[in-house]
Amino acid sequence: MDLNGKHIVLGLTGGIACYKAAELCRALIKEGATVQVVMTEAAAQFITPVTMQALSNRPVYGSQWDAREPNNMAHINLSREADAILIAPCSADFMAKLLHGRADDLLSLMCLARPIERVPLLVAPAMNREMWAHPATQRNMAQLRADGTHLLGVGRGEQACGESGDGRMLEPQELLQDVIAFFQPKSLVGQHVLVSAGPTFEAIDPVRGITNLSSGKMGFAIARAAQEAGAEVTLVAGPVALATPRGVRRIDVVSALEMMQACVAEADQAHVFIATAAVADWRPDSAATQKIKKDGSGQTPTLGFVENPDILATLAQSPRGVSGDLFCVGFAAESHDLLAHATAKRARKKVPLLVGNIGPATFGQDDNALLLVDAQGAKEIPRNSKLALARLLIADIAARLASQSA
């Protein structure tokens, strides 16, 4: 549970997006957080305090005169207990209140009274597209950022008014990912991380090809973990059915040659290259332009193969890879003798770090165990979820980069 031990004050302001706050509250709690709901009078027009109390299992606050607080200072007490205050939805009116320091209700009082250095303020705007695009809103948003408020952005699509555009509140799962990412250590700020993930597909004809069982889950988890750590992340993905991690730029490819082209093009801007993709070692020497048909003779087609380029070795042995300006990390999925094969592969590819995992049993699974192999030897990261492993790997890489630059 990524938010275990975190106490979050969830503030609701007036807007139809309040219905999403119910699901968001449940999602935060499922990740281990305790949630204290504070609502404005306008928010209570869209969703009832009873609903939010049932979901949070805590009394909902809505008035600065709440008699439940012995000192009558709910705005002080609630803000001091919080690890973060999340306003979702945050209306245009409430954004203006925050900007000007107005404090005429409990929620705005609490935001103004919070200890700024200890209790961060996260804001998920929600409003009509014209209100969002208005210069006043954009000025308010820029100043709130300058004041240290964390703006979580908006979604794009159909709105309750019938119009379509920017301004929707992000979906609960998107906001959950943003909150989780906020609390992760920011060990890669200023770094650009390039990740390759998934299988490649090498065409035999328009409907057939050679591929493998890689799901891309480990690579996508690493891309997410790197983004959570503050890096700019580019993900080059083979054909997989996975959602793009929040804040990650994705480039979709199919074949090994396409993946090679994309990775080489992106490597000039990268500081780290993590090659998790299961790239096909060979491809057919020619692909038929039409489906190869059986002719009833019992004869099978003869396929010739050529070796695919070695993406990891190419980048590791490029001038930036050799100089260390591009820190290259390889992956090895082995069916046996993992340490021996991973050690040999690291030497052959000339990379500073090689990550081994037992395959193909790990393909498609949500957990795994890793073996980190470098010039000093090997260490194991015990079995865990792939996201947890990805975060530990990113922390290890960040420590190596810091040591390298020291």
C-alpha positions in Angstrom: 0.0 0.0 0.0 1.8 3.0 -1.3 0.2 5.6 1.0 0.4 3.5 4.2 0.7 5.8 7.2 -0.2 9.0 5.3 -3.0 11.2 6.6 -4.6 13.2 3.8 -7.2 16.0 4.2 -9.4 15.7 1.1 -11.1 19.1 0.4 -14.2 19.3 -1.8 -15.4 22.5 -3.4 -18.5 23.2 -5.5 -18.6 21.4 -8.8 -20.2 18.4 -10.5 -16.8 16.6 -10.3 -17.6 16.0 -6.6 -19.0 12.7 -7.6 -15.4 11.6 -8.5 -14.3 12.5 -5.0 -16.2 9.5 -3.6 -14.1 7.1 -5.7 -11.0 9.0 -5.0 -11.6 8.8 -1.3 -11.9 5.0 -1.5 -8.9 4.7 -3.7 -6.7 6.7 -1.2 -7.9 4.5 1.7 -7.2 1.3 -0.3 -3.6 2.5 -0.7 -3.3 2.8 3.1 -4.0 6.5 3.7 -6.4 7.8 6.3 -8.7 10.5 4.8 -10.3 13.4 6.5 -12.9 15.1 4.3 -13.6 18.8 4.5 -16.3 20.2 2.4 -17.4 23.7 1.4 -21.1 24.6 1.5 -21.2 24.6 -2.3 -19.7 21.1 -2.4 -22.6 19.8 -0.2 -24.9 20.8 -3.0 -23.4 18.1 -5.2 -22.6 15.3 -2.8 -23.7 14.8 0.8 -21.4 14.8 3.8 -23.2 11.5 4.8 -21.7 9.8 1.6 -18.2 11.1 2.3 -18.4 10.1 6.0 -19.5 6.6 5.0 -16.6 6.3 2.6 -13.9 7.8 4.8 -15.2 6.3 8.1 -14.5 9.7 9.7 -16.8 12.6 10.5 -16.9 15.2 7.7 -16.1 18.8 8.6 -17.8 21.8 6.9 -17.9 24.7 9.3 -15.2 26.6 11.1 -17.6 26.8 14.1 -17.8 23.0 14.4 -18.5 22.3 18.1 -16.8 18.9 18.0 -13.4 20.7 18.4 -12.9 21.7 22.0 -10.9 24.7 21.2 -13.2 25.6 18.2 -10.1 25.7 15.9 -10.8 23.0 13.4 -8.7 24.9 10.8 -5.7 24.6 13.1 -6.2 21.1 14.3 -7.0 19.5 11.0 -4.2 21.1 9.1 -1.6 20.1 11.8 -2.6 16.4 11.5 -2.2 16.3 7.7 0.7 15.0 5.6 -1.0 16.7 2.7 -4.1 18.7 1.8 -5.6 17.7 -1.5 -8.4 19.9 -3.0 -10.3 17.7 -5.5 -12.3 19.2 -7.1 -11.0 22.7 -6.9 -13.3 25.3 -8.5 -12.2 28.5 -10.2 -13.6 30.4 -7.3 -11.6 28.5 -4.8 -8.4 28.8 -6.8 -8.9 32.6 -6.6 -9.5 32.3 -2.9 -6.2 30.4 -2.4 -4.3 33.0 -4.5 -5.5 36.0 -2.5 -5.4 34.3 0.9 -9.1 34.7 1.5 -10.3 32.6 4.4 -14.1 32.9 4.8 -14.9 29.1 5.3 -13.2 26.2 7.0 -11.4 24.8 3.9 -9.9 28.1 2.9 -9.0 28.9 6.5 -7.3 25.5 6.8 -5.3 26.1 3.6 -4.1 29.5 4.8 -3.3 28.2 8.3 -1.4 25.1 7.3 2.4 24.9 8.0 3.6 25.5 4.5 7.0 23.8 4.9 5.4 20.6 6.4 2.0 20.3 4.9 1.9 20.5 1.0 -1.1 21.7 -0.8 -2.2 19.7 -3.9 -4.9 21.1 -6.2 -7.0 19.3 -8.8 -8.8 22.0 -10.8 -12.3 21.3 -12.3 -14.3 23.8 -14.3 -15.8 24.6 -17.7 -13.3 24.8 -20.6 -13.9 28.6 -21.0 -13.3 29.2 -17.3 -10.1 27.1 -17.5 -8.8 29.0 -20.5 -9.7 32.5 -19.1 -6.6 34.6 -18.5 -7.6 35.2 -14.9 -7.6 31.5 -14.2 -4.3 31.0 -16.0 -2.7 33.9 -14.0 -4.0 32.4 -10.8 -2.7 29.0 -11.6 0.8 30.4 -12.5 0.9 32.4 -9.2 -0.3 29.4 -7.2 2.6 27.4 -8.6 5.0 30.2 -7.8 3.7 30.1 -4.2 4.5 26.4 -3.9 1.1 24.9 -4.6 1.2 21.6 -6.5 -1.2 21.9 -9.5 -2.1 18.4 -10.7 -3.5 19.5 -14.1 -6.8 18.9 -15.8 -8.3 16.3 -18.1 -9.7 16.9 -21.6 -13.1 15.7 -22.9 -16.8 16.0 -22.5 -18.1 18.3 -19.7 -21.3 18.2 -17.8 -22.4 21.4 -19.5 -22.3 19.6 -22.9 -19.2 21.3 -24.1 -15.9 19.5 -24.7 -12.3 20.6 -24.0 -9.8 21.1 -21.2 -11.0 21.6 -17.6 -12.3 18.3 -16.4 -11.0 17.0 -13.1 -8.6 14.2 -13.6 -10.0 10.7 -13.1 -9.7 9.2 -9.5 -7.0 6.7 -10.6 -5.0 9.4 -12.3 -5.1 11.6 -9.2 -4.2 8.6 -7.0 -1.1 8.0 -9.1 -0.2 11.7 -8.8 -0.6 11.6 -5.0 1.5 8.4 -4.8 4.2 10.0 -7.0 4.2 13.1 -4.9 5.4 11.2 -1.9 8.1 9.2 -3.7 11.7 10.4 -3.2 12.8 12.7 -5.9 16.2 11.2 -6.6 16.3 11.8 -10.4 15.3 15.4 -10.7 17.1 16.9 -13.8 17.7 13.5 -15.4 16.2 12.2 -18.6 15.6 8.5 -18.6 15.0 6.4 -21.7 13.3 3.1 -21.2 12.6 0.3 -23.8 9.9 -2.2 -22.9 7.9 -5.1 -24.2 8.5 -7.5 -27.1 9.2 -6.8 -30.7 7.2 -8.3 -33.6 9.1 -9.4 -36.7 6.7 -9.9 -39.6 6.7 -13.1 -41.7 3.7 -11.8 -43.8 0.9 -9.3 -43.2 -0.8 -11.5 -40.5 2.0 -13.6 -39.0 5.2 -12.9 -37.2 7.8 -13.9 -34.6 7.6 -12.5 -31.2 7.9 -13.5 -27.5 5.9 -13.6 -24.3 7.2 -10.3 -22.8 4.3 -8.3 -21.4 6.2 -5.0 -20.9 5.1 -4.8 -17.3 8.6 -4.4 -15.8 9.6 -1.7 -18.3 6.4 0.2 -17.8 6.9 0.0 -14.0 10.4 1.3 -14.4 9.2 4.2 -16.5 6.6 5.0 -13.8 9.2 4.8 -11.0 11.6 7.0 -12.9 8.9 9.6 -13.4 7.9 9.4 -9.8 11.6 10.1 -8.9 11.4 13.4 -10.8 13.0 12.3 -14.1 11.8 13.2 -17.6 11.0 9.8 -19.0 10.7 8.6 -22.6 9.3 5.1 -23.0 9.9 3.2 -26.3 7.3 0.4 -26.2 6.8 -2.6 -28.4 3.3 -4.0 -29.1 1.8 -4.3 -25.6 -1.6 -3.6 -24.1 -0.6 -1.4 -21.2 -1.6 2.1 -20.2 1.1 4.8 -20.4 2.3 5.8 -17.0 1.3 9.3 -15.9 3.7 12.0 -17.1 5.7 9.6 -19.4 6.2 10.3 -23.1 5.6 7.1 -25.1 6.8 6.1 -28.5 5.2 3.0 -29.9 7.1 0.7 -32.2 6.7 -2.8 -33.6 9.9 -4.3 -34.9 13.5 -4.4 -33.6 14.6 -2.1 -36.4 11.9 0.5 -35.4 12.9 0.2 -31.7 16.6 0.6 -32.6 15.8 3.8 -34.7 13.6 5.3 -31.9 16.2 4.5 -29.1 19.1 5.9 -31.1 17.1 9.1 -31.9 16.2 9.6 -28.2 19.5 8.7 -26.7 21.2 12.0 -27.5 18.9 13.7 -24.9 19.0 10.9 -22.3 21.2 10.5 -19.2 20.1 6.9 -18.5 19.1 4.1 -20.9 17.3 1.1 -19.3 16.9 -1.6 -21.9 14.1 -3.9 -20.5 12.7 -4.7 -23.9 12.8 -8.3 -25.0 14.1 -7.6 -28.5 13.9 -10.5 -31.0 17.4 -11.7 -31.8 16.5 -12.6 -35.4 14.0 -11.5 -38.0 12.9 -13.1 -41.3 15.3 -12.1 -44.1 12.2 -11.0 -46.1 8.5 -10.5 -45.3 5.9 -11.6 -47.8 3.7 -8.7 -49.0 0.6 -11.1 -49.0 -0.5 -13.8 -46.6 1.4 -17.0 -47.3 -1.3 -19.6 -48.2 -1.3 -23.4 -47.9 -1.5 -25.0 -51.3 -2.6 -28.5 -50.2 0.7 -30.0 -51.3 2.0 -30.5 -47.7 5.0 -28.4 -48.4 6.0 -25.9 -45.7 7.6 -22.5 -46.5 11.3 -22.1 -45.9 12.2 -19.1 -43.8 15.6 -17.5 -43.8 16.7 -15.3 -40.9 19.1 -12.3 -40.3 20.3 -11.1 -37.0 18.7 -8.0 -35.5 20.8 -5.1 -34.3 21.9 -5.0 -30.7 20.3 -1.9 -29.3 21.9 -2.0 -25.9 25.4 -2.7 -27.1 25.1 0.0 -29.8 24.2 2.7 -27.2 26.6 1.4 -24.6 29.5 1.6 -27.0 28.5 4.9 -28.5 30.7 7.9 -27.5 28.2 9.0 -24.8 27.9 5.5 -23.5 31.7 4.9 -23.3 32.2 8.3 -21.6 29.5 7.6 -19.0 27.3 10.5 -20.1 24.8 7.8 -21.0 24.5 5.3 -18.1 23.3 2.1 -19.7 21.4 -0.7 -17.9 20.7 -4.0 -19.5 18.2 -6.8 -18.6 18.7 -10.5 -19.0 15.8 -13.0 -18.8 17.3 -16.5 -18.4 15.9 -19.9 -17.9 18.9 -21.2 -16.0 22.4 -20.2 -14.7 21.2 -16.7 -14.2 24.4 -15.3 -12.5 26.7 -16.8 -15.1 24.7 -15.7 -18.1 24.1 -12.2 -16.6 27.8 -11.7 -15.8 28.8 -12.8 -19.3 26.2 -10.6 -20.9 27.3 -7.5 -18.9 30.9 -8.0 -20.1 29.8 -8.6 -23.7 27.5 -5.6 -23.8 30.0 -3.4 -21.9 27.4 -1.9 -19.6 28.0 -0.9 -15.9 24.9 -2.6 -14.7 23.0 -5.7 -15.8 19.7 -6.8 -14.2 18.9 -10.4 -14.3 15.6 -12.1 -13.8 14.4 -15.7 -14.2 12.4 -16.1 -17.4 10.3 -16.8 -19.2 8.2 -17.7 -16.1 8.3 -14.0 -15.1 6.7 -12.9 -18.4 3.3 -11.5 -17.8 3.5 -11.8 -14.0 3.0 -8.9 -11.6 5.9 -9.9 -9.3 9.5 -11.0 -9.8 13.0 -11.0 -8.1 16.0 -9.3 -9.6 19.7 -9.8 -9.6 21.9 -6.7 -10.0 25.3 -7.5 -11.6 28.1 -5.0 -11.8 31.9 -5.0 -11.8 32.0 -5.7 -8.1 29.7 -8.7 -8.1 26.0 -9.3 -7.7 23.3 -8.6 -5.2 19.7 -9.8 -5.1 16.5 -7.8 -4.8 14.0 -10.3 -3.3 10.7 -11.1 -4.8 8.2 -8.2 -4.8 5.7 -6.5 -7.0 7.3 -5.2 -10.2 6.5 -1.6 -9.3 8.2 -2.1 -5.9 11.2 -3.6 -7.7 11.3 -0.8 -10.2 11.4 1.8 -7.4 14.3 -0.1 -5.7 16.1 -0.3 -9.0 15.6 3.4 -9.7 17.0 4.2 -6.3 20.0 2.1 -6.9 20.6 3.8 -10.3 20.2 7.2 -8.7 22.8 6.3 -6.1 25.2 5.2 -8.8 24.7 8.4 -10.7 25.3 10.5 -7.6 28.5 8.5 -6.8 29.7 8.9 -10.4 29.3 12.7 -10.3 30.8 13.1 -6.8 
